Structure formats: C-alpha cells, structure tokens
Amino acid sequence: MKQPGFFDVEERLARLSGLGDQLEAFSRTVDFEAFRPDLEKALAYSDGSKGGRPPFDPLLIPTPVRPDSYVIA
C-alpha cells in the first residue's frame, strides 16, 4: 500500500460526496448545533484553568450515529 498523497483525502471525500454521503444528508436534515448546549452541560467540561488537553468538540457525536451505513470491505 502506497503512502497517501497530498490531495488523496480531498479526492476521496469528493468521491464519497458524489456517491451520496449519509453524514452529509444527516447534516442537511438535522441541526446538530441545537444539541451543543445540552451536550456541553452534560459533559461538564472543565474551564481549562489547570491545563491539560483541550476538550473534544461535543458535536463529534454525530460521527458514529450510523456506522452501519458505511460498508467496510
């Protein structure tokens, strides 16, 4: 397997989009930003005053919504 090139990721995402990416369809249908306040409240992130890694964006949650829609062969 060769090393990915500089534009390989962009080309792959463009191809996936052309085939009908389910996550793009979800994003057009569902306003995930509406969930941000509730997610931040539930996750209770610290303010970062003690240092450490910055918290993950709580809106990364839509990523595993439909893992069965992506067939990995």
CYANA upper distance limits for C-alpha pairs under 8 A (distance plus 0.5 A):
  4 PRO  CA      8 ASP  CA      6.49
  4 PRO  CA      9 VAL  CA      8.34
  5 GLY  CA      9 VAL  CA      8.45
  7 PHE  CA     11 GLU  CA      6.66
  8 ASP  CA     12 ARG  CA      6.53
  9 VAL  CA     13 LEU  CA      6.62
 10 GLU  CA     14 ALA  CA      6.59
 11 GLU  CA     15 ARG  CA      6.64
 12 ARG  CA     16 LEU  CA      6.62
 13 LEU  CA     17 SER  CA      6.51
 14 ALA  CA     18 GLY  CA      6.66
 15 ARG  CA     19 LEU  CA      6.80
 16 LEU  CA     20 GLY  CA      6.95
 16 LEU  CA     21 ASP  CA      6.20
 17 SER  CA     21 ASP  CA      5.47
 17 SER  CA     24 GLU  CA      8.14
 20 GLY  CA     24 GLU  CA      8.37
 20 GLY  CA     25 ALA  CA      8.27
 21 ASP  CA     25 ALA  CA      7.08
 22 GLN  CA     26 PHE  CA      6.74
 22 GLN  CA     69 SER  CA      7.77
 23 LEU  CA     27 SER  CA      6.62
 23 LEU  CA     62 PRO  CA      8.42
 23 LEU  CA     63 THR  CA      7.94
 24 GLU  CA     28 ARG  CA      6.78
 25 ALA  CA     29 THR  CA      6.79
 26 PHE  CA     30 VAL  CA      6.17
 27 SER  CA     31 ASP  CA      7.12
 27 SER  CA     32 PHE  CA      7.67
 31 ASP  CA     35 PHE  CA      8.39
 32 PHE  CA     36 ARG  CA      7.70
 32 PHE  CA     59 LEU  CA      7.42
 32 PHE  CA     62 PRO  CA      8.26
 33 GLU  CA     59 LEU  CA      7.86
 35 PHE  CA     39 LEU  CA      6.58
 35 PHE  CA     59 LEU  CA      8.35
 36 ARG  CA     40 GLU  CA      6.52
 36 ARG  CA     58 PRO  CA      7.23
 36 ARG  CA     59 LEU  CA      7.16
 37 PRO  CA     41 LYS  CA      6.64
 38 ASP  CA     42 ALA  CA      6.56
 39 LEU  CA     43 LEU  CA      6.43
 39 LEU  CA     58 PRO  CA      6.70
 40 GLU  CA     44 ALA  CA      6.50
 40 GLU  CA     45 TYR  CA      7.34
 40 GLU  CA     58 PRO  CA      7.17
 41 LYS  CA     45 TYR  CA      8.39
 45 TYR  CA     55 PRO  CA      7.38
 48 GLY  CA     52 GLY  CA      7.37
 48 GLY  CA     54 PRO  CA      7.69
 56 PHE  CA     60 LEU  CA      8.12
 61 ILE  CA     65 VAL  CA      7.76
 63 THR  CA     67 PRO  CA      8.40
 66 ARG  CA     70 TYR  CA      8.24
